[in-house]
Amino acid sequence: MQDLVAHVAPALVEYRRAISDSGEYVFSAATVHPVRQPLTTDALLIEKRRAIYNDCFLADSLWLHGTKVVYQSLAMLILSSVFHAEPSTVRLSLLSRRSDIKTLVLQSPFFRLATASYTTVPHELRYEPYSAGRHPFRAMPWLRSDDLPCFFLTHGAGVDNGLLEWSGRDTVRGFGSDTGSVLLAELLLNISGDTSPTAEVDLQGESGFRGVGPLSAEVKLLLPGAADWRNAQE
């Protein structure tokens, strides 16, 4: 079993050096390494909640609690999944006893396109840090709903017995399309920068301020300094 932060540490060193020197970094299959599994972390806590709109609409809500280095590491993992065809599915086990979610599953966009007659391959992401607000995608009306990140709350065994089994759903599958995955990775890098003041991000559905794709749970990203942040390792 490999710890997530230790696994991506060499890539993080190169990334931070480039950002410090030139203010940008190019992610591609050549600059992010394929994932070696299995991966674990005890430093990411995901709570499972529900949000109610207008006393009539109930939405799944996931609250992620992590430090800046944890969010940077998760971003690196996402980008590795985007730019490499293998492994097609990446599983990250969450070891914190306080975490309602026990497994985070990332699926490569190559996996979703495998049966298509025409296949496109992600080429590169030229990343430059920028400030992210509490509702970062609200100011991007050109994004389609299908372009936004997705967090699908499901049953770890792969068998779902219906809505009554909500309490047993302990797995999140992410993060939608390759565009949605890259948007999420960029966001994680933005809020985990050394000078970023952001301590809380809300990614809501169409009933709220918009930030996640269709059928996705809503998401709150919390960092130390946020009122509701919790230490996963306590």
N, C-alpha and C positions, 0 to 999 in steps of 0.2 A: 504494500500500500504506500502511495506517495502523497505527501502533503502538497496541496495546491500551490501555496506560496513558494515553497522550496522548488517545485517543479518548474515554475515560470521565472524564477529569480534571474537566470542568465539573460533572458529576453528583457526583463525589466531594467537590468543594468544598461543594456544597449539603448533601450528606449529613453531612459532618463538622461543619458549622456547626449543623445541626439537632440532632445528637447532643450537641454541646457545650452548646447552649442549653436543650434540653428533655429530653434523654435518650431521645428516640424519633424515628423517621422513618417516614413513610407512603409506601410504594412503590406506584405504580399507573401506568397508561398515561400519566397526566398528569405524573408526576414522573421517569420514566425515559424516555430518548429512544430511538427506533428505532435499530437498528444500521446503520452505513454500512460496507459491505464493499468490498474485502477487508481483513482484519485480521491482524496479525502480532505476535509478541513473541519477543524473544530472552532474556527473563528468567524463563521457566517451563521447567523441565526435568522430563520424565516418563520414568522408567525402567520397563522391562518386566521383571518377575520372576515367580517362581512360589513358592507356599507349599504345604507338604506337611503334611497332618494324619494322625496315627496311622499313618504310613508306608504309607498306602493311598489317600489322596485328594489329588489335585493341583488346586490352584486358581490361576488367573491373579492376579497381584498388580501393581498400578501404584503406583510411588512418585513423588509430586509434590514438587518442590523449588521453593519460591518465597518471596519476601519478603512482608511484610504488605501493602505497596501492590499487589503483584501479585495476591494473594488477594482483596483488596478490589475490584480492577478486574475480576477474573473473576466475582465475585459480582454486580457491576453488569451485566456482560454476560449472565449467566444470567437475571437479573430482567428485563432488556430483552426477552429471548427469551420469557419467560413472559407478559409483559403486552402484547406486540405481535404481531399476526398475521403481519406481514411485517417482515423476510424470514422465511419459514417454516423455513429452514435457515441457520444461521450457522456459518461456518468460520473457525477461528483457526489460522493456520500457526505452528508452533513452530520457530524458526530456530536454536535452540541446537544446535551440532554434537554435543553430548553427549546429546541427547534421543533415546530410542528411538522415541517417538511424535512424528510429524511434523505431524499434523493433529488438532485437537479439533473435533468437529462437535456443535453444539447444535440440537435440533429443537424448535420451538415446540409447545406443547400444542394450539394451533389446528390445526396440521398433522395431528396424530393424530386429531382429531375431525372432520376436514373431510367425511368421508363418512357421518357419523352423522346420523340423523334428528333427534336432540335434541342440541343443543350448549350447553355452558356456557362462560362467559367469565370468566377470572380477574379479580377486582375490585380487591383491594388487600391489601397486607401491612403490618400495623402492627408495625414492628420495634422491639424494645427489647433492647439488648445484655445478654447473660448469660454466665456462665463456662461454658466447654465443657471437659470432661475428655477423657481419651485415648480412651474408648469412649462418645461422646456419646449415642448412641441406645439404648444398653443399658438406660438408666434410663427408657425410654419404651415400656413393654410394650404400650401401646394402639395403637402404630403397626403396621399390617399390613406384611407383607413387600413388597407391591406399592406401599406408600407411600414406601419408602426409595429413596435415590438409586441410579441405575444407571450403570455405566461399561462399555459394551460394546466389547470389544477386537476389531477387525475389520481387514480388508484395505482399504487406501486406494483401490484400483481398483474396489471394489464387487463383486469376484468372488473367492469363497473356494474354494480347492481342497481344503478339509478340514483336519483337525487337523495334518497334516504341514506345513502352511504357517504354523505359529505364528510362526516366525522372521521371516516377511515381514509380519506384522500391525503396521502402523504408524499406525493411526487409532483414535481412541476416540470413540464416539457416546454422547451423554448428554442428559438425565440421568434418563431414565425419565418418570414422570408429572409433572404440574405440582406436585403435593405434594412429590415427591422432589426436584425442581429447587429449590423454595423452601427445603426443609430444608437442602440443600447450600449454597445462597446464605447462609442465616442462619448456618450453621456457619462458612463462610469469613469472614463479617463478625465473628463472635464471636472467632475465634482471631487476627484481624488488628487487634483494637482496641488502642489505645495502652497499656492497662494489662493486657492479657491475658498471663499467664505461660506459656500453652500453647505448646509447641514441637513437639509430635508428636501426631497423631491417627491412630487405627487404625479403619478401617471394614471389618469382616470379614463373611464370609458366615455362614450358619446353622451351619456347623461351628465357628465361632469365637464372638466376642462380639457378632455381629450389627451390621450397619450399612449393608449394601447390599442391593438387591433381587435377585430371581431372575435367574440367568444373568449377573449382573454380575461383573466382576473385583473382587477386594478392593483396597482403596485405603489408602495411607499418605500423610498430609499432613504435610510437614516444613517447618519454619521455621528461620531462623538460630538457633543455640543447641542444636538437636537434634544428637545424636551423628552421625547419618548424613546430615545436610544437606549438599548440594553446591551451589555457586554455578553457575548456568546459564551465566553469561557468562565463565567462566574458560576 
